Amino acid sequence: MVVKAALANNTRVFSPVTLSQEWPTLGRLIFMVLCATLGTIINGFFVAAFFVERTLKRVGNVYLACVGLSDLIITGIVMPVSAVVLLSGEWDTIPVCKGLQFLTETSTYCYSLFFTLVAAETYYRLCRTTTEYEMFLSLHVGVVSCLVVFFSAIISAVGVFMKLDYDYCERHYTGSFLFRATTLGLLHALPFFMTMYGLFSSAFCISRRARIQNHYRRSQQYDRDCSTTNLNIVAYLLYVVAWIPYLVVVHEYSDSSDSRYYHAVWIGMMRSVTTSLLYSGINSNFRRAFAHLFYYCCCKSSLTDTFASRHRRALEYKPATGDVRVHIMHQAVSMCSPQRTSYATRETQEL
């Protein structure tokens, strides 16, 4: 009732794009610019880490990289546009607000579906046979990723521009209950159960295998599998917890005040700023990749020196013929061993 009275009197003070009008403009601007800058850098480093770190260059990690791209939509487009609207000094225009709602929903749908694929890839790699994992990767990872983005964008566009979803900008209508229930079930509830099953099953397989195989428990592969799986669980649970307030407000308290409604939305959006930072802070592979990227962007004196020194080291290293022969024989023996054969396909398929 409060919202309806405010809309009738045109006294809304909480903007769907630029937050509350009662807050200082400079404070809101600093907040948006800081979130957009920090989130874009972190998510950009997260995506780039799969190309600069050797241990992350696997075909299956494409889905995890797409998770970072989903967050990059919010921190690289939605938040900067909100800062520009704030600088314009005008109240939010409906087309701009609808466009930002479309991008935010597309990012959310993509995040949910891509994390389900991440859980499936982890489950097949750790809990199933090599043949089944190869069959999973044979589904053309790039094509599947494009289909996920296309499907998410279509569903989001239908909901926003055909007024089937909740009216985020003006809150004049609640949309179609059937459409909202369908999207909630297919794009959030079902992926949630599938993702939880895949990730927790993978964690159980890692623990069981570590108890049975002592050499696996002492290997670096165990550390990588355990760290990545646990991080995926924490990141996905953080995503779920961040968007639960919005789902509760929309489905149970649709007539709540603007302040409560838009605060719930921004809680979900703020998660995209910090999630990728967990990987760099806990996982050694991501931490090493972030360090290389930071050095390349901020500390490197010149690109020519780096490439020159790299090529000079490659030219100066000329192993003897006998060493090459021994190295080749060692590789042949390693590839023929059963243990090496079982992991060759899983760990050497690069991006």
N, C-alpha and C positions, 0 to 999 in steps of 0.2 A: 504493500500500500504506500509506503514511503516513496518508492521509486516511481509509482504512477503519479503521485501528487507532484513530485519534482519535475517529471516530464511535462505534466500539464501546465505548470507554472514556468517551465523553461529555466529552472534554477539549478541545474546540474553543476556541481563544482568538481566532480571527479571525471577526468577525461579518460576515455578508453585507450588513448595513445600516449598522452603526456602526463598521466597521473593527476594527483589532486591539484586544483588551482589555488588551494589555500597554502600550499608549500612554496617556498622561495623558488623563483625560476632558475636562478643560478645553481642552487642545490640540486634541482631536478636535472639540469643540463650536465653538471659534473657527474652525477650518478649514472646517467644514460651513456655518456661518452666513456666513462671508466669501464662500465660493464661491456660495452660494445668493443672497446679496444682490447681489454684483457681476454674476453671470450673469443674474439676472432683470432688473436695470436695463439692462444692455447689450442683451440680447435684446429687451426691451420697447422701447427706443429704436430698435433696428433695425427692428422691425415698424412702429412709429409713423412712421419716416422716410418711408415710402411714402405717407403721408397729408399730411405737412407740407411736403415738398419738391416743387416743381412738376416738375422734370425726372425724378422717379421715379414720377410718377402715370401709369403706363401699365398697360393691362390685362394685358400679358404679365408684368409684375413681380409679379403675384399669387402666382405659383409661388415666386419668391424670398422673398416675405414669409412664405409657408407654411414655407419652410425655417427661418426664424427662429422661427416658432411651434413647430416640432418641437423645437428646442433649448430653447424656453421650458418645455416639458413637464418636462424634466429639472431645469433650474435653478429653476423656479417651483413644482414639486410634489415631485419625487423627493428632492431635496436637503433642502428644509425638513422633509419628513416624517422623513427620516433623523435630522435634528437633534432633532426632537420625541421620537423613539424613544430617542435617547441621553439626553435629559433625563429620561425616565421611569425610567431606572435598571434596566430589565428587559432580559432577553435577547430577541432578535427573535422576535416571534410569526409563525407561518407565514402566516396570512392577509395580514398587512401586508406581509411580504416578497414573497409571491406578487403582491400588487397592485402593488408597486414594480417587480417584474420585468416585469409586463404593461405598465406605462406606459413603461418603458425600451425594451422591444422595439418597442412601437408607435411611439415617437419615432424609433428607429433605422430602422425600415422606411419611415416617412413621409419621413425625411430623404433616404434613398437614392432613393426614387421621385420626390420633388419636385425633387431636383437633376437627375434625368434629364429632367424636364419643363422645367426652367430651361435645360438644354443644348439641348433641342429648340426652345424659343422663340428662343433666341439664334441658333441655326443658321438657322431659317426667316427671321428678321428680317434677318440679315446676308448670308446666302448664297443665298437663294431670291428669287423675284420677289414683288412686292407682292400679287399675286393669291393665291399659295400661302400667304403669311403671313396674309392675311385668312381663308383657309380654315382655317388652324391655330387662329386665335382664335375662329372660329365654332363650335368644339367646346364652347363654354360653359365657360369657365375655372372658374367657381364650382362647377358640377356635377362637373367632373373632380376638383377639389380635395376635395370632400366624398367622392367615391368612393374616392380614395386613402386618406383617413383611415379610412373605414369598412372597406375591404379590409385595411389594416394592422392595425386593431384586431381584426378577426375572426381573422386568421392568428395574431396574438399570443395571443389568448385561447385558441384551440384548442391551441397549443403549450404554454402555461403550465398551464392548468387541466385539460387532458386528458392531461397528462404525456407529450406527444410531443416536447417540447423538453428541453434539458439542465436538470437540477434545480439551479437556482441557489442555493436557500435551504439545502438539506440535503445535496445532492450524493449522494443515494442511488441515482440512476439517470441514465443518459445519454440517455434518450429514444429515439425511433425514428430509425434511421439514414436511412431513406427520407424522413421528414419534414424532418429537418435538412438533408439534401442538396438537397431540393427548394427549401426556403426560401433556402438559400445560393445556389443557381443563379438562381432567379427574382427574388429581392429584393436580391441583392448583386452576383453575378458579371455577369449580363446587364445590369443598370443601369450597372455600372461601365464596360463596354465602350461602351455607347450614350452615356453621359455624356462619356467621354473623346473619342469620335469627334466629338460635337457641339461640344464646347468647343474642341478643337484645330482643327477645321475652321473654326470661326468666327474664331479667331485668325489662321489662314492667309488667310481671305477679307479680313480687315481689313488685313493687311499687303499683300496683292496690290492691293487697291483703293487703298491709300495710295500705292503706287508708280505706279499708272496715273493717278490723279486728284490733281493738286496742290492743288486747292481743298479737297478732303476732308482731305488731310493737314494743312492749316493751320487746319481748322475745329475748333470745340469738340466737335462730334459725334464726331470721330475720337478725341479725348482721352477722352470718355465711353465709347465702345465699347471702346477698348483697355484702359482701366482696369478696367471692370466685367468684361470677359471674363477678363483675367489674374487678377483677384481671385477669380472663380468657380473657376478652375483651382486656385489655391493653396488655397482653402477646401475644395474637394472632396478634393484630395490629402491635406490635413491630416486630414480625416475618415477616409480609407482607412488612412492610416498609424496613426492612433490606435486603430483597432479591429483591426488585424492581430494584435497580441499575443494578444487574446482568442480570435480564430479559431484561431490556432496552438495555444493551450493546450487549447481545447475539442476540437479534432479530432485532435490529435497526442499531447497529454499530458493526457488526461482524468483520470488518477490523480495529478496533481501536487498539491502542498500547497495548503492554503487560502490561504496568503500569496501565492503566485504567481498563483493563479486570481483572487482578488478584487483584487489589484493591477492585473491586466490589465483587469478590468472598469472600475475607477475611472480608468484612463488614458483609456479611451474616453469615459467620462462627463465627465471634466474638459475635454475638447475643446469641449464645448458652452458653456463659460464664456468662452472666448477667441476663438472663430472670428468672431463678429460684430464684435469689436473691430478686426479687420483692415480691415473696410470703412470704419469711421470714421477710422482712422488713415491710410489710403492714398487712398481715393476722396474727391474734393472735394465731391461731392453729398451723400454720407452724412455727411461731416464738417460741412458746413453745416447739415444737418438735425439732427444731434446737438447742435450748438451752440444752435440755436433751442429744442430740447426742454429742454436744460439750463437755458437762461435762463428758459424758461417755468416750469419746476419749482422752480428754486432762487433766481433773482434777480429775478423779477417782483414788484413791490410789491402790485399789485391787478389783478384781472381787469377791473374797470370802467374803469380808466384806459387799459388797452390797447385795449379795444374803442372807447372814446370817441375816443381819438386816431386810430384807424383810420377811423372813420366821419367824423370831422371833416375829415381829409385828403381823403376821397372826396367830401365835399360841397363843399369849397373848390375842388376842381379842376373847372372848368367850361370846357372848350375851346370856342373860337369855332366858328361854323357852318362857316366856310371850312376850318378845320383838320380838322373831322370829315369834310368832303367829300374833302379830299385824302387823309386816312387811309384812307377806304373805297376810293378809287381805287387807292391803293398796295397794299391787300390784294388787290383784284381782279387787279391785274397780277401780283402775287406768286403767287397761286393758279393763274393760267393758265400759268405757266412750267413746262416739263417737269421741271426739277429739283425744284421745290417739290411738284409733283404726286406724284412718286415717293416722297417721304418723308412726305407729309401723313398717310396712314393709319397709318404705322409709329410716328410720334412724337406724335400728338395724341389717341390713344385712351386716355383717362384711367381711373383706377380708379373 
